[in-house]
Amino acid sequence: MVTLIWTAPALQKLEEILEYYELQKSDYCYILKERIDEKIELLKNFPQIGRIVPEDKSKQLREIFVDSYQIIYLFSENSIKIVSVLHFKQNFKIK
């Protein structure tokens, strides 16, 4: 199993997404959080399950999907660094 690291922007974005659904008084907030947690656990055991982000010419970024959200991460031998969580209709900017 590899080490999992959440970047501050990714964690903040996840919190904003969950807060949005919580404010809507929707049970989806809890469902989405559970689904993301499950996918992250799977990712820790199988870090290469994500597809390579097509826009990334370096081929280092990968993505997994949970419902309408994509989790973008960098994978190395020993770690997974989650760099973004966003709705699939949003554009991810590669720096």
TAUR-V733973 format. One record per helix or strand. SS is the DSSP state (H for helix, E for strand). FROM is the first residue (numbers start at 0). TO is the last residue. If there is no record, write none. Layout:
ss-><SS	SS>
from-><FROM	FROM>
to-><TO	TO>
This chain:
ss-><E	H	H	E	E	E	E>
from-><2	7	27	50	60	68	78>
to-><5	22	44	51	65	74	86>
